[in-house]
Amino acid sequence: MPRVAADRRLALWLATAWALAVGASLATRSLAPLDETRYVAVAWQMWQRGDFVLPWLAGAPYSHKPPLLFWLIHAGWAVFGVVEWWPRLISPLASLAAIGLVVRLAGRLWPDDAGVPARAAVMLFASALWLLMSTATMFDILLAVFVLLGVAGLWSAATALPAARHRGWALVALAIGGGLLTKGPVVLL
């Protein structure tokens, strides 16, 4: 039991450090040129045109990416007004959701070891690439959420009683739909 408590303390410490790092990133840097500025520009042009179905860039339809990130930006702008910090907060929020899914999935995969979920969170928090991508206004972390949701759904469908397997498959369908709206057919890989 002391190992589990130590793992939880470490996970809490790393979560705090991660939150501080994300907060520092949001406070000290603006949108990075090329990708982040392009995606916010697409959302802005959709916002200006009032066209929330078809993404636009430079006055032309933008078919390079599906619309979910742009829709999330619009949802925040509808609530908070058109502010720069909202698009930059979407990936950190998605990152927290992904970490929660990793913790939950780890607990389901290794139910006999209560420390595994905390260690899984530690491993993800300690990843420099994860931390970097968690602060970028891009599609990748959002896609990771849907991939993890799909894996959780598959595990649920595989381990549930026959009468309850439909819930797992519904989760898989939701994950595939969300992944397609996030980054396209790459979610199927």
N, C-alpha and C positions, 0 to 999 in steps of 0.2 A: 504493500500500500504506500510506503514512503516514495517509491519510484513514481507512482501515479501522481501524487501530490507535487513532486518535483517537476514532472512533465507539464502539469497544468500551470505551475508558477512560471516555468520557462515559456510556455505558449502565451501566457498573459503578458509577460515582459516583452516578448517579441511582437505581440500584437500592438502593444503600446508604442514600441519603437517604430513599427511599420506605420501606425497612424500618424506619428510625429513626422516621419519621413514623407509620407503622402501630403500632409499638411504643409510641410516646408516646401515641397515641390509646387504645390498649388499656389503658395504665397510668393514664391521667388521666381517662377518662370512663367512666361506667357506661352501661347500656342506655338509649337515648333513649326518652322516653315516646311512646306510642301504637304505632307499628309494631313497633319492636324488642321492647318489653316484651310486646306482644300475641303475637308469634311465639314468644317464649320461654315465655309463659304457656300457649300451646297445647301446646307440647312438654312442659311440666311436667305439664299435666293428662292428656295421653296417657300419660306416664310413671307417674303416680299410678294411673291406671285400669288400666294394663297393656294398653291397647288401642293397638297400634302400626299399625293399618290405617286407622282412622278418626280424623281430628283432632277435638279437642274444645276448646271454650272456654266458660267459665261454665256448665259442666254440659250443654251442648248441642252437637250436631255442628257442626263448623266447616268449611263447604264453600267458603269464600272463596279458599283456596289449596290446591294439591296438596301431597302429604305429603313430598316429598324433603328439604326443609330440616329438617323435624321429625325425619325418620329419621336425617339426619346428626347432628343434635343428640343423639339417643338413642345413636347409635353412639359418640360421644365420651363421653357420660355413662357408658356401659357400661364404657369403658376407664378413664376418669379419675375417675369419680364425678360426682355432680351439682355442677358448678362453673360459675360465671358466665362465666369466661374462655373456655370451650370454644365456646359458641354465637357469641361475638364473634370467634373465630379462624377460623370457617368461611369468611367472605367474603374475608379476606386470603389464605387458602390458595387459594381459588378464583381470586382475582385473579392470584396467581402462575401458576396453571395457564393462565389466559387469556393472560397475557403470553407464556408459553412457546409457546402455540399461535399467537399473533400473530407471534412471531419465526420459528417454523418455517414458517408460511404465507408470510410475506414472503420467506423464502429460496427457497421453491418458486416463487413468482410472479416473482421477479427473480433468477434463478440467476446471471446475469452480473455482478451488482453485489453483492459480498460485504458491503458496508457497509449495505445496505438493512435486514437484520434488526435490527442495532443501532439504526439510526435509528428503526425502527418501535417498538422498545422505549422509546427516548427519548421519542417522541411520546406514547405511552401513559402512561409514568411522569410526564410533565410535565403531564398533564391534571388539573386541580384536581377536576373532577367524578369522574373515575375514582378519584382518591385518596380523596375523600370517601365514595364508594359502597363502596370497598374495605374500609372499616372499619365498615360498617353491617351489622347482622344482618338482611339482607333477601334477596330472591330474585334481584335483578337481576344481580349479578356471576356467580352460579351459572348463570343463564340465558345470559349472554354466553359462558360456557365451552362450553355445548352448541351455541350458534349457531356459534361458531368451529370447533368439532369438525365440525359439519355442512358448513360451507364447505370445510374441509380434505378431508372425504370427497368432496364434489362435485368438487373439483379433482383429487383422486386418481382418481376414476372417469372423469373427462374426459380425463386425460392418461396413464393406465395402458394397458398392452397389453391387448387384449381378454380374454385369459385371466385377468388380475388385476383387472379392473374390479369384480368382486364385493366385493373388500375395501373399496373406496371406498364402494360402496352400503351395505355392512354398517355402515360408520362413520356414514353418513347416517342409517340406521335407528336406530342407538344414540343419535345426537344428538337425533333427533326424540323418541324414547322418554324420554330424560333431560330434554329440554326440557318435554315434556308433564307429567312428574312434578314439574318445578320450578315452572313458572308457567302451565301449561295450553296451550291452542291458540295462544297468542300466538307460540310458537316457529315456527309455520308461516308467520308473516308475514315 
